[in-house]
Amino acid sequence: MAELLNHLNLAGAIFGLLATVTVGCAGIVALSRNVVHSALGLVVCLAGVAGLYVLLAADFLAAVQVLVYVGGILVLILFAVMLTNRISDVKVSNLSMGQGLAVPLGLVIATLIGVTALSVPWDTSAPSGANPTTVRLGNAFLDQYLLPFEIVSVVLLAALVGAVVIARKDVKE
Amino acid sequence: MDKIIANPLILLDVGLGHFLAVSAALFAFGLITISTRKNAVGILIGVELVLNGASLNFVAFSRYVTGSITGHVFSVFIIVMAAAEAAIALAIVLSIFQNFRTISSDYTTELKQ
């Protein structure tokens, strides 16, 4: 029993730390006046979400989150920020309007979602061992979800080709 | 009992509700970002936050309610979609910047100039 309490204590402490970092950095993203701070806040926020995936025993997803989000998408975003904004002009780099309306609205929506989610008596009796998920994911992708998997590959290819076509400069004939 | 009073963190038996609360907060902050930013890249950052909140929900339900792998599959699809969306949107942003010299959504009101 003491062992169990210790375990819960550790999980709870780690969860508290990760949740604080994640939500705090989401706040920085939403409210910062400098777009570079927003982008860097997103880095830490997404890393925190990867940590929460680890806590949820989603090992493969945590690795993918770090590789794709923190490594890929965020480099793209930072690249776009550096390329398109006059960074020295931080006062105008991340203008926002209507925060007096949007923040209360966001709070109301978060409260609504939270209250709804917590008031529903979810059946949490399912077996939830911390097993490795990679094998099961691979089997699911090549069996039950084969068609969506192939379609999403084609979509990704089309999107990347489209991105190249859109971003390149027109070649004068 | 003394131990519980001495250390309130012991009471924090992490469950489904905690993860749902975090993802609700992520979603709300993303929504605030999307609705208040004028910078196109800022709006995109808000979309990423919303997608992550949804993805976290899928994984939490997969862990605590269904016990199956389906939630993970959906999360992988969400991540792939987010990657495709980010690549396309940033290409569009760069293209807009080349044409308008700004990416503020106030000034990019025409498709062609």
HADDOCK unambig.tbl for C-alpha pairs under 7 A between the chains (distance, minus, plus):
assign (segid A and resid 5 and name CA) (segid B and resid 10 and name CA) 6.89 0.50 0.50
assign (segid A and resid 8 and name CA) (segid B and resid 10 and name CA) 6.52 0.50 0.50
assign (segid A and resid 8 and name CA) (segid B and resid 13 and name CA) 5.93 0.50 0.50
assign (segid A and resid 9 and name CA) (segid B and resid 9 and name CA) 6.10 0.50 0.50
assign (segid A and resid 9 and name CA) (segid B and resid 10 and name CA) 4.59 0.50 0.50
assign (segid A and resid 12 and name CA) (segid B and resid 9 and name CA) 6.40 0.50 0.50
assign (segid A and resid 12 and name CA) (segid B and resid 12 and name CA) 5.18 0.50 0.50
assign (segid A and resid 12 and name CA) (segid B and resid 13 and name CA) 6.11 0.50 0.50
assign (segid A and resid 12 and name CA) (segid B and resid 14 and name CA) 5.73 0.50 0.50
assign (segid A and resid 13 and name CA) (segid B and resid 9 and name CA) 6.46 0.50 0.50
assign (segid A and resid 19 and name CA) (segid B and resid 22 and name CA) 6.46 0.50 0.50
assign (segid A and resid 23 and name CA) (segid B and resid 22 and name CA) 6.86 0.50 0.50
assign (segid A and resid 23 and name CA) (segid B and resid 25 and name CA) 6.60 0.50 0.50
assign (segid A and resid 23 and name CA) (segid B and resid 26 and name CA) 6.44 0.50 0.50
assign (segid A and resid 26 and name CA) (segid B and resid 26 and name CA) 6.34 0.50 0.50
assign (segid A and resid 26 and name CA) (segid B and resid 29 and name CA) 6.13 0.50 0.50
assign (segid A and resid 27 and name CA) (segid B and resid 29 and name CA) 6.32 0.50 0.50
assign (segid A and resid 30 and name CA) (segid B and resid 29 and name CA) 5.77 0.50 0.50
assign (segid A and resid 30 and name CA) (segid B and resid 30 and name CA) 6.84 0.50 0.50
assign (segid A and resid 30 and name CA) (segid B and resid 32 and name CA) 6.30 0.50 0.50
assign (segid A and resid 30 and name CA) (segid B and resid 33 and name CA) 4.70 0.50 0.50
assign (segid A and resid 35 and name CA) (segid B and resid 42 and name CA) 6.77 0.50 0.50
assign (segid A and resid 56 and name CA) (segid B and resid 60 and name CA) 6.65 0.50 0.50
assign (segid A and resid 56 and name CA) (segid B and resid 63 and name CA) 6.41 0.50 0.50
assign (segid A and resid 73 and name CA) (segid B and resid 83 and name CA) 6.26 0.50 0.50
assign (segid A and resid 73 and name CA) (segid B and resid 86 and name CA) 6.57 0.50 0.50
assign (segid A and resid 80 and name CA) (segid B and resid 90 and name CA) 6.57 0.50 0.50
assign (segid A and resid 81 and name CA) (segid B and resid 41 and name CA) 6.90 0.50 0.50
assign (segid A and resid 84 and name CA) (segid B and resid 97 and name CA) 6.41 0.50 0.50
assign (segid A and resid 94 and name CA) (segid B and resid 37 and name CA) 6.89 0.50 0.50
assign (segid A and resid 94 and name CA) (segid B and resid 39 and name CA) 5.98 0.50 0.50
assign (segid A and resid 95 and name CA) (segid B and resid 37 and name CA) 6.30 0.50 0.50
assign (segid A and resid 95 and name CA) (segid B and resid 38 and name CA) 5.97 0.50 0.50
assign (segid A and resid 95 and name CA) (segid B and resid 39 and name CA) 6.95 0.50 0.50
assign (segid A and resid 96 and name CA) (segid B and resid 36 and name CA) 4.92 0.50 0.50
assign (segid A and resid 96 and name CA) (segid B and resid 37 and name CA) 4.52 0.50 0.50
assign (segid A and resid 96 and name CA) (segid B and resid 38 and name CA) 5.80 0.50 0.50
assign (segid A and resid 97 and name CA) (segid B and resid 36 and name CA) 5.13 0.50 0.50
assign (segid A and resid 97 and name CA) (segid B and resid 37 and name CA) 6.73 0.50 0.50
assign (segid A and resid 98 and name CA) (segid B and resid 36 and name CA) 5.99 0.50 0.50
assign (segid A and resid 99 and name CA) (segid B and resid 36 and name CA) 6.15 0.50 0.50
assign (segid A and resid 102 and name CA) (segid B and resid 32 and name CA) 5.59 0.50 0.50
assign (segid A and resid 102 and name CA) (segid B and resid 35 and name CA) 6.85 0.50 0.50
assign (segid A and resid 102 and name CA) (segid B and resid 36 and name CA) 6.83 0.50 0.50
assign (segid A and resid 103 and name CA) (segid B and resid 32 and name CA) 6.21 0.50 0.50
assign (segid A and resid 106 and name CA) (segid B and resid 28 and name CA) 4.91 0.50 0.50
assign (segid A and resid 106 and name CA) (segid B and resid 29 and name CA) 6.76 0.50 0.50
assign (segid A and resid 106 and name CA) (segid B and resid 31 and name CA) 6.65 0.50 0.50
assign (segid A and resid 106 and name CA) (segid B and resid 32 and name CA) 5.88 0.50 0.50
assign (segid A and resid 107 and name CA) (segid B and resid 28 and name CA) 6.85 0.50 0.50
assign (segid A and resid 109 and name CA) (segid B and resid 28 and name CA) 6.54 0.50 0.50
assign (segid A and resid 110 and name CA) (segid B and resid 24 and name CA) 5.34 0.50 0.50
assign (segid A and resid 110 and name CA) (segid B and resid 25 and name CA) 5.84 0.50 0.50
assign (segid A and resid 110 and name CA) (segid B and resid 28 and name CA) 5.46 0.50 0.50
assign (segid A and resid 113 and name CA) (segid B and resid 24 and name CA) 6.21 0.50 0.50
assign (segid A and resid 114 and name CA) (segid B and resid 20 and name CA) 6.91 0.50 0.50
assign (segid A and resid 114 and name CA) (segid B and resid 21 and name CA) 5.52 0.50 0.50
assign (segid A and resid 114 and name CA) (segid B and resid 24 and name CA) 6.22 0.50 0.50
assign (segid A and resid 117 and name CA) (segid B and resid 20 and name CA) 6.75 0.50 0.50
assign (segid A and resid 118 and name CA) (segid B and resid 17 and name CA) 5.77 0.50 0.50
assign (segid A and resid 122 and name CA) (segid B and resid 65 and name CA) 6.98 0.50 0.50
assign (segid A and resid 123 and name CA) (segid B and resid 65 and name CA) 5.92 0.50 0.50
assign (segid A and resid 124 and name CA) (segid B and resid 64 and name CA) 5.29 0.50 0.50
assign (segid A and resid 124 and name CA) (segid B and resid 65 and name CA) 4.68 0.50 0.50
assign (segid A and resid 125 and name CA) (segid B and resid 65 and name CA) 6.91 0.50 0.50
assign (segid A and resid 126 and name CA) (segid B and resid 64 and name CA) 6.61 0.50 0.50
assign (segid A and resid 126 and name CA) (segid B and resid 65 and name CA) 5.73 0.50 0.50
assign (segid A and resid 126 and name CA) (segid B and resid 66 and name CA) 6.04 0.50 0.50
assign (segid A and resid 126 and name CA) (segid B and resid 67 and name CA) 5.58 0.50 0.50
assign (segid A and resid 127 and name CA) (segid B and resid 67 and name CA) 5.95 0.50 0.50
assign (segid A and resid 128 and name CA) (segid B and resid 63 and name CA) 5.98 0.50 0.50
assign (segid A and resid 128 and name CA) (segid B and resid 64 and name CA) 6.42 0.50 0.50
assign (segid A and resid 128 and name CA) (segid B and resid 67 and name CA) 5.66 0.50 0.50
assign (segid A and resid 136 and name CA) (segid B and resid 69 and name CA) 6.81 0.50 0.50
assign (segid A and resid 137 and name CA) (segid B and resid 69 and name CA) 6.53 0.50 0.50
assign (segid A and resid 137 and name CA) (segid B and resid 73 and name CA) 6.81 0.50 0.50
assign (segid A and resid 156 and name CA) (segid B and resid 84 and name CA) 5.51 0.50 0.50
assign (segid A and resid 159 and name CA) (segid B and resid 84 and name CA) 5.52 0.50 0.50
assign (segid A and resid 159 and name CA) (segid B and resid 88 and name CA) 6.21 0.50 0.50
assign (segid A and resid 160 and name CA) (segid B and resid 84 and name CA) 6.67 0.50 0.50
assign (segid A and resid 160 and name CA) (segid B and resid 87 and name CA) 6.54 0.50 0.50
assign (segid A and resid 162 and name CA) (segid B and resid 88 and name CA) 6.90 0.50 0.50
assign (segid A and resid 163 and name CA) (segid B and resid 87 and name CA) 6.02 0.50 0.50
assign (segid A and resid 163 and name CA) (segid B and resid 88 and name CA) 4.80 0.50 0.50
assign (segid A and resid 163 and name CA) (segid B and resid 91 and name CA) 5.32 0.50 0.50
assign (segid A and resid 166 and name CA) (segid B and resid 91 and name CA) 5.94 0.50 0.50
assign (segid A and resid 166 and name CA) (segid B and resid 92 and name CA) 6.44 0.50 0.50
assign (segid A and resid 166 and name CA) (segid B and resid 95 and name CA) 6.80 0.50 0.50
assign (segid A and resid 167 and name CA) (segid B and resid 91 and name CA) 4.76 0.50 0.50
assign (segid A and resid 167 and name CA) (segid B and resid 92 and name CA) 6.72 0.50 0.50
assign (segid A and resid 167 and name CA) (segid B and resid 94 and name CA) 6.35 0.50 0.50
assign (segid A and resid 167 and name CA) (segid B and resid 95 and name CA) 5.68 0.50 0.50
